[in-house]
Amino acid sequence: MKHFIESRPEVMRGAVVIKGTRIPMEMVLNLLAQGHTIEEVHKRYSWVSIKTLKGAIAELAATIDHPNDGSSLLQA
């Protein structure tokens, strides 16, 4: 079970988001790829803790590392 990320059709058309928010993980990763720090991402989304941001990134990475674990987060 995912604690930090989710994908539901009724939220952002099924995009992978931080659980309980409408913040797409794609946006978080894009900010990090542009050179922003996790602290800067936290400032942008101050209602999401750094612990949650790091947990969401770790869960997404685990989903990518193990795509056949039965998770539907990345299935089209």
ZAVEXZA-101268 format. One record per residue: residue number from 1; residue in one letter; x, y, z of N, C-alpha, C in turn. Coordinates in nm, 3 decimals. Layout:
BEGIN
<resi = NUM	resn = A	n.c1 = X	n.c2 = Y	n.c3 = Z	ca.c1 = X	ca.c2 = Y	ca.c3 = Z	c.c1 = X	c.c2 = Y	c.c3 = Z>
...
END
This chain:
BEGIN
<resi = 1	resn = M	n.c1 = 0.083	n.c2 = -0.119	n.c3 = 0.000	ca.c1 = 0.000	ca.c2 = 0.000	ca.c3 = 0.000	c.c1 = 0.088	c.c2 = 0.125	c.c3 = 0.000>
<resi = 2	resn = K	n.c1 = 0.049	n.c2 = 0.220	n.c3 = -0.080	ca.c1 = 0.122	ca.c2 = 0.345	ca.c3 = -0.089	c.c1 = 0.078	c.c2 = 0.438	c.c3 = 0.023>
<resi = 3	resn = H	n.c1 = 0.174	n.c2 = 0.501	n.c3 = 0.090	ca.c1 = 0.143	ca.c2 = 0.593	ca.c3 = 0.198	c.c1 = 0.151	c.c2 = 0.739	c.c3 = 0.153>
<resi = 4	resn = F	n.c1 = 0.230	n.c2 = 0.766	n.c3 = 0.048	ca.c1 = 0.257	ca.c2 = 0.904	ca.c3 = 0.010	c.c1 = 0.206	c.c2 = 0.942	c.c3 = -0.128>
<resi = 5	resn = I	n.c1 = 0.182	n.c2 = 0.845	n.c3 = -0.214	ca.c1 = 0.136	ca.c2 = 0.876	ca.c3 = -0.350	c.c1 = 0.011	c.c2 = 0.795	c.c3 = -0.383>
<resi = 6	resn = E	n.c1 = -0.063	n.c2 = 0.846	n.c3 = -0.480	ca.c1 = -0.182	ca.c2 = 0.775	ca.c3 = -0.525	c.c1 = -0.215	c.c2 = 0.816	c.c3 = -0.668>
<resi = 7	resn = S	n.c1 = -0.298	n.c2 = 0.736	n.c3 = -0.730	ca.c1 = -0.347	ca.c2 = 0.765	ca.c3 = -0.864	c.c1 = -0.493	c.c2 = 0.722	c.c3 = -0.867>
<resi = 8	resn = R	n.c1 = -0.582	n.c2 = 0.822	n.c3 = -0.884	ca.c1 = -0.726	ca.c2 = 0.795	ca.c3 = -0.892	c.c1 = -0.782	c.c2 = 0.869	c.c3 = -1.011>
<resi = 9	resn = P	n.c1 = -0.867	n.c2 = 0.805	n.c3 = -1.089	ca.c1 = -0.921	ca.c2 = 0.869	ca.c3 = -1.209	c.c1 = -0.985	c.c2 = 1.005	c.c3 = -1.184>
<resi = 10	resn = E	n.c1 = -1.047	n.c2 = 1.023	n.c3 = -1.067	ca.c1 = -1.117	ca.c2 = 1.148	ca.c3 = -1.039	c.c1 = -1.026	c.c2 = 1.260	c.c3 = -0.990>
<resi = 11	resn = V	n.c1 = -0.898	n.c2 = 1.231	n.c3 = -0.970	ca.c1 = -0.802	ca.c2 = 1.332	ca.c3 = -0.925	c.c1 = -0.697	c.c2 = 1.351	c.c3 = -1.035>
<resi = 12	resn = M	n.c1 = -0.695	n.c2 = 1.468	n.c3 = -1.094	ca.c1 = -0.597	ca.c2 = 1.502	ca.c3 = -1.197	c.c1 = -0.592	c.c2 = 1.397	c.c3 = -1.309>
<resi = 13	resn = R	n.c1 = -0.709	n.c2 = 1.346	n.c3 = -1.344	ca.c1 = -0.722	ca.c2 = 1.247	ca.c3 = -1.453	c.c1 = -0.634	c.c2 = 1.124	c.c3 = -1.434>
<resi = 14	resn = G	n.c1 = -0.614	n.c2 = 1.086	n.c3 = -1.309	ca.c1 = -0.539	ca.c2 = 0.965	ca.c3 = -1.280	c.c1 = -0.389	c.c2 = 0.982	c.c3 = -1.271>
<resi = 15	resn = A	n.c1 = -0.342	n.c2 = 1.106	n.c3 = -1.278	ca.c1 = -0.197	ca.c2 = 1.130	ca.c3 = -1.264	c.c1 = -0.152	c.c2 = 1.086	c.c3 = -1.125>
<resi = 16	resn = V	n.c1 = -0.028	n.c2 = 1.047	n.c3 = -1.114	ca.c1 = 0.029	ca.c2 = 1.012	ca.c3 = -0.984	c.c1 = 0.051	c.c2 = 1.142	c.c3 = -0.908>
<resi = 17	resn = V	n.c1 = -0.013	n.c2 = 1.153	n.c3 = -0.792	ca.c1 = -0.007	ca.c2 = 1.275	ca.c3 = -0.711	c.c1 = 0.035	c.c2 = 1.240	c.c3 = -0.569>
<resi = 18	resn = I	n.c1 = 0.073	n.c2 = 1.343	n.c3 = -0.494	ca.c1 = 0.097	ca.c2 = 1.325	ca.c3 = -0.353	c.c1 = -0.040	c.c2 = 1.300	c.c3 = -0.289>
<resi = 19	resn = K	n.c1 = -0.049	n.c2 = 1.193	n.c3 = -0.212	ca.c1 = -0.177	ca.c2 = 1.151	ca.c3 = -0.155	c.c1 = -0.245	c.c2 = 1.265	c.c3 = -0.080>
<resi = 20	resn = G	n.c1 = -0.374	n.c2 = 1.282	n.c3 = -0.108	ca.c1 = -0.454	ca.c2 = 1.384	ca.c3 = -0.043	c.c1 = -0.438	c.c2 = 1.523	c.c3 = -0.101>
<resi = 21	resn = T	n.c1 = -0.363	n.c2 = 1.534	n.c3 = -0.211	ca.c1 = -0.342	ca.c2 = 1.663	ca.c3 = -0.276	c.c1 = -0.370	c.c2 = 1.649	c.c3 = -0.425>
<resi = 22	resn = R	n.c1 = -0.355	n.c2 = 1.759	n.c3 = -0.494	ca.c1 = -0.362	ca.c2 = 1.758	ca.c3 = -0.640	c.c1 = -0.225	c.c2 = 1.794	c.c3 = -0.698>
<resi = 23	resn = I	n.c1 = -0.120	n.c2 = 1.764	n.c3 = -0.623	ca.c1 = 0.016	ca.c2 = 1.797	ca.c3 = -0.667	c.c1 = 0.072	c.c2 = 1.677	c.c3 = -0.744>
<resi = 24	resn = P	n.c1 = 0.088	n.c2 = 1.691	n.c3 = -0.876	ca.c1 = 0.141	ca.c2 = 1.580	ca.c3 = -0.955	c.c1 = 0.289	c.c2 = 1.554	c.c3 = -0.923>
<resi = 25	resn = M	n.c1 = 0.322	n.c2 = 1.428	n.c3 = -0.912	ca.c1 = 0.462	ca.c2 = 1.393	ca.c3 = -0.889	c.c1 = 0.548	c.c2 = 1.435	c.c3 = -1.007>
<resi = 26	resn = E	n.c1 = 0.490	n.c2 = 1.441	n.c3 = -1.125	ca.c1 = 0.562	ca.c2 = 1.490	ca.c3 = -1.242	c.c1 = 0.613	c.c2 = 1.632	c.c3 = -1.217>
<resi = 27	resn = M	n.c1 = 0.532	n.c2 = 1.716	n.c3 = -1.155	ca.c1 = 0.572	ca.c2 = 1.853	ca.c3 = -1.125	c.c1 = 0.687	c.c2 = 1.855	c.c3 = -1.023>
<resi = 28	resn = V	n.c1 = 0.675	n.c2 = 1.773	n.c3 = -0.920	ca.c1 = 0.782	ca.c2 = 1.766	ca.c3 = -0.819	c.c1 = 0.913	c.c2 = 1.723	c.c3 = -0.884>
<resi = 29	resn = L	n.c1 = 0.908	n.c2 = 1.619	n.c3 = -0.966	ca.c1 = 1.030	ca.c2 = 1.570	ca.c3 = -1.032	c.c1 = 1.085	c.c2 = 1.673	c.c3 = -1.129>
<resi = 30	resn = N	n.c1 = 0.999	n.c2 = 1.743	n.c3 = -1.201	ca.c1 = 1.046	ca.c2 = 1.847	ca.c3 = -1.293	c.c1 = 1.118	c.c2 = 1.958	c.c3 = -1.217>
<resi = 31	resn = L	n.c1 = 1.065	n.c2 = 1.999	n.c3 = -1.104	ca.c1 = 1.131	ca.c2 = 2.103	ca.c3 = -1.023	c.c1 = 1.268	c.c2 = 2.057	c.c3 = -0.978>
<resi = 32	resn = L	n.c1 = 1.277	n.c2 = 1.932	n.c3 = -0.931	ca.c1 = 1.406	ca.c2 = 1.879	ca.c3 = -0.887	c.c1 = 1.503	c.c2 = 1.869	c.c3 = -1.005>
<resi = 33	resn = A	n.c1 = 1.453	n.c2 = 1.827	n.c3 = -1.120	ca.c1 = 1.538	ca.c2 = 1.816	ca.c3 = -1.240	c.c1 = 1.589	c.c2 = 1.952	c.c3 = -1.286>
<resi = 34	resn = Q	n.c1 = 1.513	n.c2 = 2.057	n.c3 = -1.259	ca.c1 = 1.555	ca.c2 = 2.193	ca.c3 = -1.295	c.c1 = 1.656	c.c2 = 2.249	c.c3 = -1.196>
<resi = 35	resn = G	n.c1 = 1.687	n.c2 = 2.172	n.c3 = -1.092	ca.c1 = 1.788	ca.c2 = 2.215	ca.c3 = -0.996	c.c1 = 1.734	c.c2 = 2.269	c.c3 = -0.865>
<resi = 36	resn = H	n.c1 = 1.602	n.c2 = 2.268	n.c3 = -0.848	ca.c1 = 1.545	ca.c2 = 2.313	ca.c3 = -0.721	c.c1 = 1.576	c.c2 = 2.209	c.c3 = -0.613>
<resi = 37	resn = T	n.c1 = 1.596	n.c2 = 2.255	n.c3 = -0.492	ca.c1 = 1.618	ca.c2 = 2.164	ca.c3 = -0.380	c.c1 = 1.483	c.c2 = 2.119	c.c3 = -0.325>
<resi = 38	resn = I	n.c1 = 1.486	n.c2 = 2.015	n.c3 = -0.243	ca.c1 = 1.364	ca.c2 = 1.968	ca.c3 = -0.179	c.c1 = 1.305	c.c2 = 2.077	c.c3 = -0.090>
<resi = 39	resn = E	n.c1 = 1.392	n.c2 = 2.158	n.c3 = -0.030	ca.c1 = 1.346	ca.c2 = 2.268	ca.c3 = 0.054	c.c1 = 1.273	c.c2 = 2.374	c.c3 = -0.030>
<resi = 40	resn = E	n.c1 = 1.322	n.c2 = 2.399	n.c3 = -0.151	ca.c1 = 1.255	ca.c2 = 2.494	ca.c3 = -0.240	c.c1 = 1.120	c.c2 = 2.441	c.c3 = -0.287>
<resi = 41	resn = V	n.c1 = 1.114	n.c2 = 2.311	n.c3 = -0.313	ca.c1 = 0.985	ca.c2 = 2.250	ca.c3 = -0.349	c.c1 = 0.889	c.c2 = 2.264	c.c3 = -0.231>
<resi = 42	resn = H	n.c1 = 0.939	n.c2 = 2.241	n.c3 = -0.111	ca.c1 = 0.857	ca.c2 = 2.255	ca.c3 = 0.010	c.c1 = 0.805	c.c2 = 2.398	c.c3 = 0.025>
<resi = 43	resn = K	n.c1 = 0.888	n.c2 = 2.497	n.c3 = -0.006	ca.c1 = 0.842	ca.c2 = 2.636	ca.c3 = 0.002	c.c1 = 0.727	c.c2 = 2.661	c.c3 = -0.096>
<resi = 44	resn = R	n.c1 = 0.735	n.c2 = 2.600	n.c3 = -0.213	ca.c1 = 0.629	ca.c2 = 2.616	ca.c3 = -0.313	c.c1 = 0.499	c.c2 = 2.550	c.c3 = -0.267>
<resi = 45	resn = Y	n.c1 = 0.512	n.c2 = 2.436	n.c3 = -0.203	ca.c1 = 0.397	ca.c2 = 2.360	ca.c3 = -0.153	c.c1 = 0.412	c.c2 = 2.347	c.c3 = -0.002>
<resi = 46	resn = S	n.c1 = 0.402	n.c2 = 2.458	n.c3 = 0.069	ca.c1 = 0.434	ca.c2 = 2.462	ca.c3 = 0.212	c.c1 = 0.343	c.c2 = 2.375	c.c3 = 0.298>
<resi = 47	resn = W	n.c1 = 0.226	n.c2 = 2.340	n.c3 = 0.250	ca.c1 = 0.134	ca.c2 = 2.255	ca.c3 = 0.326	c.c1 = 0.174	c.c2 = 2.108	c.c3 = 0.319>
<resi = 48	resn = V	n.c1 = 0.275	n.c2 = 2.075	n.c3 = 0.238	ca.c1 = 0.325	ca.c2 = 1.938	ca.c3 = 0.228	c.c1 = 0.461	c.c2 = 1.932	c.c3 = 0.298>
<resi = 49	resn = S	n.c1 = 0.475	n.c2 = 1.846	n.c3 = 0.396	ca.c1 = 0.600	ca.c2 = 1.839	ca.c3 = 0.473	c.c1 = 0.714	c.c2 = 1.785	c.c3 = 0.387>
<resi = 50	resn = I	n.c1 = 0.835	n.c2 = 1.815	n.c3 = 0.428	ca.c1 = 0.953	ca.c2 = 1.762	ca.c3 = 0.360	c.c1 = 0.953	c.c2 = 1.610	c.c3 = 0.371>
<resi = 51	resn = K	n.c1 = 0.912	n.c2 = 1.557	n.c3 = 0.486	ca.c1 = 0.904	ca.c2 = 1.412	ca.c3 = 0.504	c.c1 = 0.811	c.c2 = 1.350	c.c3 = 0.400>
<resi = 52	resn = T	n.c1 = 0.697	n.c2 = 1.414	n.c3 = 0.377	ca.c1 = 0.601	ca.c2 = 1.363	ca.c3 = 0.278	c.c1 = 0.659	c.c2 = 1.374	c.c3 = 0.137>
<resi = 53	resn = L	n.c1 = 0.724	n.c2 = 1.484	n.c3 = 0.105	ca.c1 = 0.786	ca.c2 = 1.497	ca.c3 = -0.027	c.c1 = 0.889	c.c2 = 1.388	c.c3 = -0.050>
<resi = 54	resn = K	n.c1 = 0.976	n.c2 = 1.366	n.c3 = 0.048	ca.c1 = 1.078	ca.c2 = 1.262	ca.c3 = 0.034	c.c1 = 1.015	c.c2 = 1.123	c.c3 = 0.026>
<resi = 55	resn = G	n.c1 = 0.911	n.c2 = 1.100	n.c3 = 0.105	ca.c1 = 0.843	ca.c2 = 0.972	ca.c3 = 0.100	c.c1 = 0.777	c.c2 = 0.947	c.c3 = -0.034>
<resi = 56	resn = A	n.c1 = 0.717	n.c2 = 1.051	n.c3 = -0.090	ca.c1 = 0.652	ca.c2 = 1.039	ca.c3 = -0.221	c.c1 = 0.754	c.c2 = 1.008	c.c3 = -0.330>
<resi = 57	resn = I	n.c1 = 0.868	n.c2 = 1.073	n.c3 = -0.325	ca.c1 = 0.974	ca.c2 = 1.048	ca.c3 = -0.424	c.c1 = 1.023	c.c2 = 0.904	c.c3 = -0.410>
<resi = 58	resn = A	n.c1 = 1.045	n.c2 = 0.860	n.c3 = -0.287	ca.c1 = 1.093	ca.c2 = 0.723	ca.c3 = -0.264	c.c1 = 0.992	c.c2 = 0.620	c.c3 = -0.312>
<resi = 59	resn = E	n.c1 = 0.864	n.c2 = 0.643	n.c3 = -0.284	ca.c1 = 0.761	ca.c2 = 0.548	ca.c3 = -0.330	c.c1 = 0.752	c.c2 = 0.544	c.c3 = -0.481>
<resi = 60	resn = L	n.c1 = 0.761	n.c2 = 0.659	n.c3 = -0.545	ca.c1 = 0.757	ca.c2 = 0.661	ca.c3 = -0.691	c.c1 = 0.878	c.c2 = 0.588	c.c3 = -0.748>
<resi = 61	resn = A	n.c1 = 0.995	n.c2 = 0.609	n.c3 = -0.690	ca.c1 = 1.116	ca.c2 = 0.540	ca.c3 = -0.736	c.c1 = 1.100	c.c2 = 0.389	c.c3 = -0.719>
<resi = 62	resn = A	n.c1 = 1.042	n.c2 = 0.346	n.c3 = -0.607	ca.c1 = 1.021	ca.c2 = 0.203	ca.c3 = -0.585	c.c1 = 0.924	c.c2 = 0.144	c.c3 = -0.686>
<resi = 63	resn = T	n.c1 = 0.823	n.c2 = 0.221	n.c3 = -0.723	ca.c1 = 0.727	ca.c2 = 0.177	ca.c3 = -0.824	c.c1 = 0.795	c.c2 = 0.160	c.c3 = -0.959>
<resi = 64	resn = I	n.c1 = 0.885	n.c2 = 0.250	n.c3 = -0.991	ca.c1 = 0.958	ca.c2 = 0.241	ca.c3 = -1.117	c.c1 = 1.056	c.c2 = 0.124	c.c3 = -1.113>
<resi = 65	resn = D	n.c1 = 1.122	n.c2 = 0.105	n.c3 = -0.998	ca.c1 = 1.218	ca.c2 = -0.005	ca.c3 = -0.984	c.c1 = 1.151	c.c2 = -0.141	c.c3 = -0.991>
<resi = 66	resn = H	n.c1 = 1.027	n.c2 = -0.151	n.c3 = -0.944	ca.c1 = 0.955	ca.c2 = -0.279	ca.c3 = -0.939	c.c1 = 0.817	c.c2 = -0.266	c.c3 = -1.004>
<resi = 67	resn = P	n.c1 = 0.815	n.c2 = -0.248	n.c3 = -1.137	ca.c1 = 0.687	ca.c2 = -0.221	ca.c3 = -1.203	c.c1 = 0.590	c.c2 = -0.340	c.c3 = -1.200>
<resi = 68	resn = N	n.c1 = 0.636	n.c2 = -0.460	n.c3 = -1.174	ca.c1 = 0.549	ca.c2 = -0.577	ca.c3 = -1.178	c.c1 = 0.504	c.c2 = -0.620	c.c3 = -1.039>
<resi = 69	resn = D	n.c1 = 0.504	n.c2 = -0.531	n.c3 = -0.943	ca.c1 = 0.464	ca.c2 = -0.566	ca.c3 = -0.807	c.c1 = 0.313	c.c2 = -0.562	c.c3 = -0.785>
<resi = 70	resn = G	n.c1 = 0.240	n.c2 = -0.548	n.c3 = -0.895	ca.c1 = 0.093	ca.c2 = -0.544	ca.c3 = -0.884	c.c1 = 0.041	c.c2 = -0.402	c.c3 = -0.868>
<resi = 71	resn = S	n.c1 = 0.129	n.c2 = -0.305	n.c3 = -0.861	ca.c1 = 0.086	ca.c2 = -0.166	ca.c3 = -0.844	c.c1 = 0.024	c.c2 = -0.116	c.c3 = -0.973>
<resi = 72	resn = S	n.c1 = -0.083	n.c2 = -0.041	n.c3 = -0.960	ca.c1 = -0.148	ca.c2 = 0.013	ca.c3 = -1.080	c.c1 = -0.114	c.c2 = 0.159	c.c3 = -1.101>
<resi = 73	resn = L	n.c1 = -0.022	n.c2 = 0.214	n.c3 = -1.020	ca.c1 = 0.006	ca.c2 = 0.356	ca.c3 = -1.030	c.c1 = 0.059	c.c2 = 0.399	c.c3 = -1.166>
<resi = 74	resn = L	n.c1 = 0.139	n.c2 = 0.316	n.c3 = -1.229	ca.c1 = 0.199	ca.c2 = 0.357	ca.c3 = -1.355	c.c1 = 0.140	c.c2 = 0.285	c.c3 = -1.475>
<resi = 75	resn = Q	n.c1 = 0.034	n.c2 = 0.210	n.c3 = -1.454	ca.c1 = -0.028	ca.c2 = 0.141	ca.c3 = -1.566	c.c1 = -0.123	c.c2 = 0.235	c.c3 = -1.637>
<resi = 76	resn = A	n.c1 = -0.121	n.c2 = 0.229	n.c3 = -1.769	ca.c1 = -0.210	ca.c2 = 0.316	ca.c3 = -1.847	c.c1 = -0.348	c.c2 = 0.258	c.c3 = -1.858>
END
